[in-house]
Amino acid sequence: MSKDYFQQKANAYEQDENRVKNVENIANAILNHFDFHNIKHIMDFGSGTGLLLENLARFVDKITAIDISTSMNKKLAEKSSAVTCELEILEIDLSEKPLDRKFDGIISSMTMHHISDIQKMFNNFYHMLHVNGFIAIADLELEDGDFHTDDTGVFHFGFEPKAFLNYAKEAGFKNLAFKSASIAHKPNGDYPIFLLTGIK
């Protein structure tokens, strides 16, 4: 995606109380699953305005925030001084090519349905992790296409659990687990959000 599809949403993104609560639920699910005692440097893939990383910052030394949206990155940069760890913001498209560096973990919230080639993305995640590094990927369960009022930049209407887990398995991840993380409440219905975890 070369266009900034979130340009019109960035300023009001965190005013949606349901969205903020969902991300808190996802962060808690991650913290309940992994021991962060020896986790130093993680990546937040599709970091947006930083809702997820803000909840995890106090448990790590550094977070590298990755997003292709200029407007979202700008909002995150504006409040970066309040993030309680070292923060690096990169505006790059990781779906095309992985970074040539290693992380202790990769977190992501509601980004994968914007990625065309899911298998390639999981392969890239695997490449960018230290041995024993983790993934914690949250996204929508398969839905009817009504979650987004505008489907521009949306490649998947959520994911079927077994198929999504198999992408990670095919990439080489072990100890895979799939659990419910939250429910997105919208005027037109409730949408389950899952958390997939695994280890390199």
Secondary structure as the mmCIF struct_conf table of DSSP 4:
data_model
#
loop_
_struct_conf.conf_type_id
_struct_conf.id
_struct_conf.beg_label_comp_id
_struct_conf.beg_label_asym_id
_struct_conf.beg_label_seq_id
_struct_conf.end_label_comp_id
_struct_conf.end_label_asym_id
_struct_conf.end_label_seq_id
BEND BEND1 LYS A 3 LYS A 3
TURN_TY1_P TURN_TY1_P1 TYR A 5 ALA A 12
HELX_RH_3T_P HELX_RH_3T_P1 TYR A 13 GLN A 15
HELX_RH_AL_P HELX_RH_AL_P1 GLU A 17 HIS A 33
BEND BEND2 PHE A 34 PHE A 34
TURN_TY1_P TURN_TY1_P2 HIS A 37 ASN A 38
STRN STRN1 HIS A 41 PHE A 45
TURN_TY1_P TURN_TY1_P3 GLY A 46 GLY A 46
TURN_TY1_P TURN_TY1_P4 GLY A 48 THR A 49
BEND BEND3 GLY A 50 GLY A 50
HELX_RH_AL_P HELX_RH_AL_P2 LEU A 51 LEU A 56
HELX_RH_3T_P HELX_RH_3T_P2 ALA A 57 PHE A 59
BEND BEND4 VAL A 60 ASP A 61
STRN STRN2 LYS A 62 ILE A 66
BEND BEND5 ILE A 68 ILE A 68
HELX_RH_AL_P HELX_RH_AL_P3 THR A 70 GLU A 78
TURN_TY1_P TURN_TY1_P5 LYS A 79 LYS A 79
HELX_RH_3T_P HELX_RH_3T_P3 SER A 80 ALA A 82
BEND BEND6 VAL A 83 CYS A 85
STRN STRN3 GLU A 86 LEU A 90
TURN_TY1_P TURN_TY1_P6 LEU A 94 GLU A 96
BEND BEND7 LYS A 97 LYS A 97
BEND BEND8 ASP A 100 ARG A 101
STRN STRN4 PHE A 103 SER A 109
BEND BEND9 MET A 110 MET A 110
HELX_RH_3T_P HELX_RH_3T_P4 MET A 112 HIS A 114
BEND BEND10 SER A 116 SER A 116
HELX_RH_AL_P HELX_RH_AL_P4 ILE A 118 HIS A 127
TURN_TY1_P TURN_TY1_P7 MET A 128 MET A 128
STRN STRN5 LEU A 129 LEU A 140
STRN STRN6 GLU A 141 GLU A 141
BEND BEND11 LEU A 142 LEU A 142
BEND BEND12 GLY A 145 GLY A 145
BEND BEND13 PHE A 147 PHE A 147
BEND BEND14 THR A 149 THR A 149
TURN_TY1_P TURN_TY1_P8 THR A 152 GLY A 153
BEND BEND15 PHE A 157 PHE A 157
STRN STRN7 PHE A 159 PHE A 159
HELX_RH_AL_P HELX_RH_AL_P5 PRO A 161 ALA A 171
TURN_TY1_P TURN_TY1_P9 GLY A 172 GLY A 172
STRN STRN8 LYS A 174 LYS A 186
TURN_TY1_P TURN_TY1_P10 PRO A 187 ASN A 188
STRN STRN9 GLY A 189 ILE A 199
#
